[in-house]
Amino acid sequence: MPNYNRVLLMGNLTRDPELRYLPSNMPVVGFGMAVNRRWKNQQGEQQEEVMFIDCDAFGRTAELINQFFRKGRPIFIEGRLKLDQWQDKDGNKRSKHKVIIDNFDFVDTKAAAAAEGGEAGAAGTSGGAAPPRSAPPRQAPAARPAAAPAPAGGPDTEPHQPPGEEDIPF
């Protein structure tokens, strides 16, 4: 049976990111995030559940998260679950799941980040900071050639051809 371990979460940081370095000089950032779920129960009353998740990121992703995020700021993350296991000082076995981040995206706007005192504008990029995995800017579609005039015999003289890629209107 194939295995698949993928997590997509959007929430707010519960504490400032903590950057540290492994002995190999690899940057690692850790932070907590809260993800809220709201719903109405059978009586129509509003209910809320908050899930607190610990997250780690490595390399350039860690450096960017440490540079641009602070407590309270929203973030969208993509990663995988990892189970950490250890023994506490009393010798009891302990464990918890955390998310190892592969990619992230900014959720709030430049104006919201600036209002919170974020450093989004400090990087010298226009429009705030670009996400680390941002797609290349979209190009305008190539101009389509002008439609050929209808054949002299009328529209029914040629067999109907299904539209090709160049005939799709987007």
C-alpha positions in Angstrom: 0.0 0.0 0.0 1.4 3.4 -0.9 2.0 6.0 1.9 1.4 9.7 1.8 2.3 12.3 4.4 1.2 15.8 3.5 -0.1 18.6 5.6 -1.7 21.9 4.5 -2.4 24.4 7.3 -3.3 28.1 7.6 -3.3 29.8 10.9 -1.5 32.4 13.1 1.8 32.2 14.8 1.5 31.8 18.6 5.0 32.9 19.3 7.9 34.6 17.5 10.0 32.2 15.4 13.2 30.9 17.1 16.1 30.6 14.7 19.0 28.3 15.6 21.7 26.5 13.7 22.6 22.8 13.6 26.3 21.8 14.0 26.4 21.6 10.2 25.5 25.4 10.0 22.0 24.5 8.7 19.5 27.1 9.9 16.4 25.7 11.7 13.4 27.8 12.8 10.7 26.6 15.2 7.4 28.3 16.0 3.9 27.5 17.1 0.8 28.2 15.2 -2.9 28.1 16.1 -5.6 26.9 13.6 -9.2 27.7 14.5 -12.3 25.8 13.5 -15.7 27.4 13.9 -19.1 25.7 13.5 -22.7 25.8 14.8 -23.9 22.9 17.0 -27.3 21.2 16.7 -28.8 24.0 18.9 -27.5 26.7 16.6 -24.9 27.9 19.0 -21.5 29.1 17.7 -18.7 26.7 18.7 -14.9 27.1 18.3 -12.0 24.7 18.6 -8.3 25.8 18.5 -5.6 23.4 17.5 -2.0 24.3 18.5 0.7 22.9 16.3 4.5 23.1 16.6 6.4 23.6 13.3 10.0 23.5 12.1 11.6 24.6 8.9 15.1 24.2 7.6 17.5 26.1 5.3 16.4 29.2 3.3 12.8 28.6 4.3 13.8 28.9 8.0 15.7 32.1 7.4 12.7 33.7 5.5 10.2 32.7 8.1 12.4 34.1 10.8 12.9 37.4 8.9 9.2 38.0 7.9 7.0 36.5 10.6 6.2 37.4 14.2 3.7 36.3 16.7 0.1 36.8 15.5 0.9 37.0 11.8 -1.0 34.5 9.6 0.8 31.9 7.5 0.0 29.1 5.1 2.3 26.1 5.4 2.7 22.9 3.4 4.8 20.1 4.9 4.7 16.7 6.6 4.0 15.3 10.0 6.9 14.0 12.1 6.7 12.3 15.5 9.1 13.4 18.1 9.8 11.0 21.0 11.9 11.6 24.1 12.2 10.7 27.8 11.4 13.4 30.3 13.5 14.0 33.4 11.4 11.5 35.4 12.1 8.8 32.8 8.6 8.8 31.3 8.3 8.3 27.5 6.9 11.4 25.8 5.9 12.2 22.2 4.2 14.8 20.1 3.6 15.4 16.4 5.0 18.5 14.7 5.0 19.7 11.1 8.2 19.9 9.1 7.6 22.7 6.6 8.5 22.3 3.0 6.8 25.5 1.6 5.0 28.5 3.0 3.0 31.5 1.7 2.2 34.8 3.1 -1.5 35.2 3.8 -1.9 38.9 4.9 -1.3 41.9 2.7 1.6 44.3 2.7 -0.5 47.0 4.5 -1.6 44.6 7.2 2.0 43.5 7.8 3.2 47.1 8.0 0.4 48.0 10.4 1.6 45.2 12.7 5.1 46.5 12.5 6.3 43.6 10.4 9.5 43.8 8.4 7.9 43.0 5.0 8.9 46.3 3.5 12.4 46.1 4.9 13.6 43.6 2.4 13.4 46.2 -0.4 10.9 44.3 -2.5 8.0 46.0 -4.0 4.6 44.8 -2.7 6.0 43.4 0.5 8.0 40.2 0.5 7.6 37.7 -2.3 6.8 34.1 -1.1 9.9 31.9 -1.4 8.2 29.6 -3.9 6.3 32.2 -5.9 5.5 31.3 -9.4 7.0 33.3 -12.3 4.9 36.3 -13.3 2.1 35.4 -15.6 2.7 36.3 -19.2 0.0 37.7 -21.4 -1.2 35.1 -23.8 0.4 35.2 -27.2 -1.6 37.0 -29.8 -3.7 34.6 -31.9 -3.5 35.0 -35.6 -6.5 36.7 -37.2 -9.2 34.3 -38.2 -9.1 33.3 -41.8 -12.0 34.4 -44.0 -14.7 31.9 -44.6 -14.3 29.8 -47.8 -16.0 31.1 -50.9 -18.4 28.2 -50.9 -19.8 29.1 -47.5 -19.4 27.7 -44.0 -20.6 24.2 -44.9 -17.9 23.4 -47.6 -15.2 22.3 -45.1 -15.6 19.5 -42.6 -15.9 20.7 -38.9 -12.6 20.5 -37.1 -12.5 20.3 -33.3 -10.8 23.4 -31.7 -7.1 23.2 -31.2 -5.2 24.6 -28.3 -4.8 27.9 -30.1 -8.6 28.2 -30.5 -9.3 28.1 -26.7 -10.3 31.6 -25.7 -8.2 32.0 -22.6 
